[in-house]
């Protein structure tokens, strides 16, 4: 079964959330929620039986995508290689996403961000 194609926006959201400390399973859940919100419940038929199509990101898919991004875009990684370079990731985010990052998540999922270990500096005003 073919996987669901990744949009550039989805890819950036996954990288940013991972950089902020969110695990791949939770990223998959948030991306799935957004896909469902955008597409709604769509139906199809399998062997003549009406079924709801399932659009779901998996933890495995997110891990694989992040691994490919690290390999294809080494400039997004820190010198240690296992961490993201914040400046490079934020530059990618600015050039890829239109508008507010948080519009790429569902309203119900946004509070989850406040639980992330590396998110506080995002909301801290710099002088």
Beta strands, then each sheet from edge to edge (+ up, - down):
strand 1: 43-46
strand 2: 49-52
sheet 1: 1+ 2-
end
